[in-house]
Amino acid sequence: MEIRNLGASGLKISAISYGNWLTHGSQVEEDAALACVRQALDEGITTFDTADVYANTAAETVLGKALAGERREGLEIFTKVYWPTGPGKHNDHGLSRKHIMESINGSLKRLGTDYVDLYQAHRYDYETPLEETMEAFADVVRSGKALYIGVSEWRAEEIRAAHALARELRVPLVSSQPQYSMLWRVIEAEVVPTCEELGIGQIVWSPIAQGVLTGKYQPGQAPPEGSRATDSKGGADMIGRWMQDDVLTRVQQLKPIADDAGLSMSQLAVAWVLQNDNVSSAIIGASRPEQVTENVKAAGVALDDAVMKAIDEVLDPVVERDPAKTQSPERRPS
């Protein structure tokens, strides 16, 4: 497994992270989830990403069980705060001091650990002063409950403002967690240059575009039964943007490129995001252990300029690049 620094920090993480957004506590039975985490560990993955909102806190509990007994110093455990949890009352979401301080305690209990390596703001909160949010995160770090802080799906100007406050508060803001794939490149114009300047690394989610870049979805055909595109609880709403014949046709044209590189299509997709120097790690999920085994093979793969150019030539008409697509809700969800 390739190991990379998280941004300009001294924290080293696996180039492939294991995430359980859609796979623990909801979509996948617990035994299968435990098997996938065990496979991730066996493949050399040391970095595990979750969030309190995933499966309404159940994902953290399952991950905590899966990692129980492992040497804590050999793991990097990441979680997030913002989205509603529990009964979803008025203080059960957002980035207020109250919600952050209560949420970190709940996450640590569910994960079965005294601290997380990285605590991330899952979206930007327009209803809470940024100063309040950053001061709360600083207190979480000073209390020893988190070692580093990060953000997810924040715009460049929001990251810059948070980084300035973090410097004043003397706490390490080291990461950004955006969606990023061959098809979704909205971070490239503004977020990546800003983060490169500030020493912030990307931990990217959905590098396979919710499974579309595996090539299993064929143009003009119904999605396979049991696939994510047919599961309303498994991300069917998000994958919908890619389930267009023009997109699926072009994705199929990636197969000979992958074959020539000696990679599966999913390995090509994961390797592609890791070619970006600002990407510290790519998050993969899995419903079966063999999916973990396949995708970790993308670590350490170097794609030459000809391969990168060929990918661009195939996908260019259907790639999303608009930086305005990186956004948080203007109001907290109710």
C-alpha positions as CSV (number, residue, x, y, z in Angstrom):
1,M,0.0,0.0,0.0
2,E,1.3,3.4,-1.0
3,I,1.5,5.9,2.0
4,R,1.1,9.6,1.5
5,N,1.2,12.7,3.7
6,L,-2.1,14.4,4.4
7,G,-1.5,17.7,2.7
8,A,1.6,19.4,4.2
9,S,1.0,17.9,7.6
10,G,3.1,15.2,9.1
11,L,0.2,12.7,9.3
12,K,0.7,9.8,6.9
13,I,-2.3,7.9,5.5
14,S,-2.9,5.1,3.1
15,A,-3.4,6.3,-0.5
16,I,-6.6,4.2,-0.5
17,S,-8.9,4.9,2.4
18,Y,-11.9,2.7,3.3
19,G,-15.2,4.6,3.7
20,N,-18.6,3.3,4.9
21,W,-21.0,6.0,3.6
22,L,-23.3,3.5,1.9
23,T,-22.1,0.2,3.2
24,H,-22.2,-0.1,7.0
25,G,-25.4,-0.2,9.1
26,S,-27.7,0.3,6.2
27,Q,-27.0,-1.3,2.8
28,V,-24.8,-4.1,3.8
29,E,-25.4,-6.6,6.6
30,E,-23.0,-6.3,9.6
31,D,-21.2,-9.6,8.9
32,A,-20.4,-8.5,5.4
33,A,-19.3,-5.1,6.6
34,L,-16.9,-6.6,9.1
35,A,-15.5,-8.8,6.4
36,C,-14.8,-5.8,4.2
37,V,-13.0,-3.9,6.9
38,R,-10.9,-7.0,7.7
39,Q,-10.0,-7.3,4.0
40,A,-9.1,-3.6,3.9
41,L,-6.8,-4.2,6.9
42,D,-5.3,-7.2,5.2
43,E,-4.6,-5.2,2.0
44,G,-2.7,-2.6,4.0
45,I,-5.4,0.1,4.3
46,T,-4.8,2.0,7.6
47,T,-7.2,5.0,7.0
48,F,-10.9,4.6,7.7
49,D,-13.5,7.4,7.0
50,T,-17.0,7.6,8.3
51,A,-19.5,10.2,9.6
52,D,-22.1,10.4,12.4
53,V,-24.9,10.8,9.8
54,Y,-24.1,7.6,7.9
55,A,-27.0,5.2,8.6
56,N,-28.0,7.7,11.3
57,T,-24.9,6.9,13.5
58,A,-25.0,3.1,12.9
59,A,-22.1,3.2,10.5
60,E,-19.8,4.5,13.2
61,T,-20.9,1.7,15.6
62,V,-20.2,-1.0,13.0
63,L,-16.8,0.5,12.1
64,G,-15.9,0.7,15.8
65,K,-16.7,-3.0,16.2
66,A,-14.7,-3.9,13.1
67,L,-11.6,-2.1,14.3
68,A,-11.8,-3.3,17.9
69,G,-8.7,-5.0,19.0
70,E,-6.5,-3.4,16.3
71,R,-3.5,-1.4,17.4
72,R,-4.9,2.1,17.6
73,E,-1.6,3.8,16.8
74,G,-1.5,1.9,13.5
75,L,-4.8,3.3,12.3
76,E,-6.1,6.7,11.1
77,I,-9.8,7.1,11.9
78,F,-11.7,10.0,10.4
79,T,-15.3,11.1,11.1
80,K,-17.5,14.1,10.4
81,V,-20.1,16.4,11.8
82,Y,-22.9,18.6,10.4
83,W,-25.9,16.6,9.1
84,P,-28.9,15.7,11.3
85,T,-28.5,12.8,13.7
86,G,-30.8,11.3,16.3
87,P,-34.3,12.8,16.3
88,G,-33.2,15.7,14.2
89,K,-34.3,18.5,16.5
90,H,-33.2,22.1,16.0
91,N,-29.7,21.6,17.6
92,D,-29.1,18.1,16.2
93,H,-27.4,19.5,13.1
94,G,-25.0,22.2,11.8
95,L,-21.7,23.5,13.1
96,S,-22.7,25.3,16.3
97,R,-20.5,24.9,19.3
98,K,-23.3,22.9,21.0
99,H,-23.6,20.4,18.1
100,I,-19.9,20.0,17.6
101,M,-19.1,19.3,21.2
102,E,-21.9,16.9,21.7
103,S,-21.3,15.1,18.4
104,I,-17.6,14.4,19.0
105,N,-18.5,12.7,22.2
106,G,-21.1,10.6,20.5
107,S,-18.8,9.6,17.7
108,L,-16.0,8.6,20.0
109,K,-18.3,6.4,22.0
110,R,-19.7,4.7,18.9
111,L,-16.2,4.2,17.4
112,G,-14.8,2.9,20.7
113,T,-11.8,5.2,20.7
114,D,-10.5,8.1,22.8
115,Y,-9.8,10.2,19.8
116,V,-10.1,10.5,16.1
117,D,-7.2,11.4,13.9
118,L,-9.3,13.8,11.8
119,Y,-12.6,15.6,12.6
120,Q,-14.2,17.1,9.6
121,A,-17.0,19.7,9.0
122,H,-19.3,17.7,6.7
123,R,-20.6,20.9,5.0
124,Y,-20.3,24.7,5.5
125,D,-22.9,26.0,8.0
126,Y,-24.3,29.4,6.8
127,E,-26.3,29.8,10.0
128,T,-23.4,29.7,12.4
129,P,-20.5,32.2,12.5
130,L,-17.4,30.6,11.2
131,E,-15.5,31.9,14.2
132,E,-17.8,29.9,16.5
133,T,-17.3,26.8,14.5
134,M,-13.5,27.1,14.3
135,E,-13.2,27.9,18.0
136,A,-15.3,24.8,18.8
137,F,-13.0,22.6,16.6
138,A,-10.0,24.1,18.3
139,D,-11.3,23.1,21.7
140,V,-12.0,19.6,20.4
141,V,-8.3,19.4,19.3
142,R,-7.0,20.9,22.6
143,S,-9.1,18.4,24.6
144,G,-7.3,15.6,22.7
145,K,-10.5,14.3,21.1
146,A,-9.2,15.0,17.6
147,L,-5.6,15.4,16.3
148,Y,-6.4,17.3,13.1
149,I,-9.4,19.0,11.5
150,G,-10.7,19.1,8.0
151,V,-13.7,20.1,5.9
152,S,-15.9,18.4,3.3
153,E,-17.5,20.0,0.2
154,W,-16.4,23.6,1.1
155,R,-15.7,26.2,-1.6
156,A,-12.3,27.7,-2.0
157,E,-13.1,31.0,-0.3
158,E,-14.6,29.1,2.7
159,I,-11.5,27.0,3.0
160,R,-9.3,30.0,2.9
161,A,-11.3,31.8,5.6
162,A,-11.3,28.7,7.8
163,H,-7.6,28.2,7.3
164,A,-6.8,31.8,8.4
165,L,-8.8,31.3,11.6
166,A,-7.1,27.9,12.2
167,R,-3.7,29.6,12.0
168,E,-4.8,32.2,14.5
169,L,-6.1,29.5,16.8
170,R,-3.0,27.3,16.3
171,V,-4.9,24.2,15.2
172,P,-4.1,22.1,12.1
173,L,-6.7,22.4,9.3
174,V,-5.1,19.8,6.9
175,S,-7.8,18.4,4.6
176,S,-10.7,18.8,2.2
177,Q,-13.0,15.9,1.3
178,P,-14.7,16.6,-2.0
179,Q,-16.3,14.4,-4.6
180,Y,-13.8,13.9,-7.4
181,S,-13.7,11.5,-10.3
182,M,-13.0,11.5,-14.1
183,L,-16.5,12.7,-14.5
184,W,-16.8,15.2,-11.6
185,R,-13.9,17.6,-11.7
186,V,-15.4,20.7,-10.0
187,I,-12.6,21.1,-7.5
188,E,-9.8,21.5,-10.1
189,A,-10.4,25.2,-11.0
190,E,-10.5,26.8,-7.5
191,V,-10.4,24.3,-4.6
192,V,-7.3,22.5,-5.6
193,P,-5.1,25.6,-6.3
194,T,-6.2,27.1,-3.0
195,C,-5.5,24.0,-1.1
196,E,-2.1,23.6,-2.7
197,E,-1.2,27.1,-1.6
198,L,-2.4,26.4,2.0
199,G,-0.9,22.9,2.4
200,I,-4.3,21.2,2.5
201,G,-4.7,17.7,1.0
202,Q,-7.7,16.2,-0.7
203,I,-9.3,13.0,0.6
204,V,-11.7,12.3,-2.3
205,W,-14.9,10.4,-2.3
206,S,-16.7,8.6,-5.1
207,P,-13.7,8.2,-7.4
208,I,-15.7,5.6,-9.3
209,A,-18.7,7.9,-9.7
210,Q,-21.0,5.8,-7.6
211,G,-20.0,2.8,-9.6
212,V,-20.6,4.2,-13.1
213,L,-16.9,4.1,-14.0
214,T,-16.8,0.4,-13.4
215,G,-18.6,0.1,-16.8
216,K,-21.3,-2.2,-15.4
217,Y,-24.1,0.2,-16.6
218,Q,-24.8,-0.2,-20.3
219,P,-26.4,2.5,-22.5
220,G,-29.9,1.7,-23.5
221,Q,-30.2,-1.1,-20.9
222,A,-31.9,-1.2,-17.4
223,P,-29.3,-1.2,-14.6
224,P,-28.5,-4.6,-13.1
225,E,-30.9,-5.7,-10.4
226,G,-29.4,-5.1,-7.0
227,S,-27.0,-2.4,-8.2
228,R,-26.7,1.0,-6.6
229,A,-28.7,2.5,-9.4
230,T,-31.8,0.4,-8.4
231,D,-31.4,1.0,-4.6
232,S,-33.2,4.0,-3.2
233,K,-31.3,3.6,0.1
234,G,-28.0,3.0,-1.6
235,G,-27.5,6.2,-3.6
236,A,-29.8,5.8,-6.6
237,D,-30.6,9.5,-6.4
238,M,-27.0,10.6,-6.7
239,I,-26.1,8.2,-9.4
240,G,-28.9,9.4,-11.5
241,R,-26.9,12.3,-13.0
242,W,-24.6,9.7,-14.7
243,M,-27.3,7.3,-15.9
244,Q,-27.6,9.0,-19.3
245,D,-26.8,7.2,-22.5
246,D,-24.3,9.8,-23.7
247,V,-22.3,9.4,-20.4
248,L,-22.6,5.6,-20.3
249,T,-21.5,5.3,-24.0
250,R,-18.4,7.3,-23.3
251,V,-17.6,5.4,-20.2
252,Q,-17.7,2.1,-22.2
253,Q,-15.0,3.7,-24.5
254,L,-12.6,3.7,-21.5
255,K,-12.4,-0.1,-21.5
256,P,-9.7,-0.4,-24.1
257,I,-7.7,2.3,-22.3
258,A,-7.9,0.3,-19.1
259,D,-7.1,-2.9,-20.9
260,D,-4.0,-1.4,-22.5
261,A,-2.9,-0.2,-19.0
262,G,-3.4,-3.6,-17.5
263,L,-6.1,-2.4,-15.2
264,S,-9.8,-3.0,-14.6
265,M,-12.0,0.0,-15.2
266,S,-12.5,0.6,-11.5
267,Q,-8.8,0.5,-11.0
268,L,-8.2,3.0,-13.8
269,A,-10.8,5.3,-12.2
270,V,-9.1,5.2,-8.7
271,A,-5.6,5.5,-10.2
272,W,-6.8,8.5,-12.2
273,V,-7.7,10.6,-9.1
274,L,-4.4,9.6,-7.4
275,Q,-2.5,11.2,-10.3
276,N,-3.5,14.6,-8.9
277,D,-0.6,15.7,-6.6
278,N,-3.1,17.4,-4.3
279,V,-4.9,14.2,-3.6
280,S,-3.7,12.5,-0.5
281,S,-6.1,9.6,-0.5
282,A,-9.0,8.1,-2.5
283,I,-11.9,6.7,-0.5
284,I,-13.4,3.4,-1.6
285,G,-16.4,1.6,-0.3
286,A,-17.3,-2.1,-0.7
287,S,-20.2,-4.5,-0.2
288,R,-17.9,-7.5,-0.8
289,P,-14.3,-8.1,0.3
290,E,-13.2,-8.9,-3.3
291,Q,-14.1,-5.3,-4.3
292,V,-11.6,-4.1,-1.8
293,T,-8.9,-6.4,-3.2
294,E,-9.5,-5.1,-6.7
295,N,-9.6,-1.4,-5.9
296,V,-6.4,-1.3,-3.7
297,K,-4.4,-2.4,-6.8
298,A,-4.8,1.2,-8.0
299,A,-2.4,2.4,-5.3
300,G,1.0,3.3,-6.7
301,V,-0.1,3.0,-10.3
302,A,1.4,5.7,-12.5
303,L,-0.6,6.7,-15.6
304,D,1.5,8.2,-18.4
305,D,0.6,11.4,-20.2
306,A,-0.8,9.4,-23.2
307,V,-3.3,7.5,-21.0
308,M,-4.4,10.7,-19.2
309,K,-4.9,12.4,-22.6
310,A,-6.9,9.5,-24.0
311,I,-9.2,9.6,-21.0
312,D,-9.8,13.3,-21.5
313,E,-10.5,12.9,-25.2
314,V,-13.1,10.2,-24.5
315,L,-14.9,11.9,-21.5
316,D,-14.5,15.7,-22.2
317,P,-18.0,16.4,-23.5
318,V,-19.7,14.9,-20.4
319,V,-17.3,16.0,-17.6
320,E,-18.7,18.4,-15.0
321,R,-16.2,21.2,-14.2
322,D,-18.3,24.0,-12.8
323,P,-16.8,25.1,-9.4
324,A,-20.2,26.4,-8.3
325,K,-21.3,22.8,-8.0
326,T,-19.3,22.6,-4.8
327,Q,-21.9,23.9,-2.3
328,S,-23.5,23.4,1.0
329,P,-27.2,24.0,1.9
330,E,-28.1,27.6,2.4
331,R,-30.1,26.6,5.4
332,R,-29.6,23.7,7.7
333,P,-31.8,20.7,6.8
334,S,-35.0,20.6,8.8
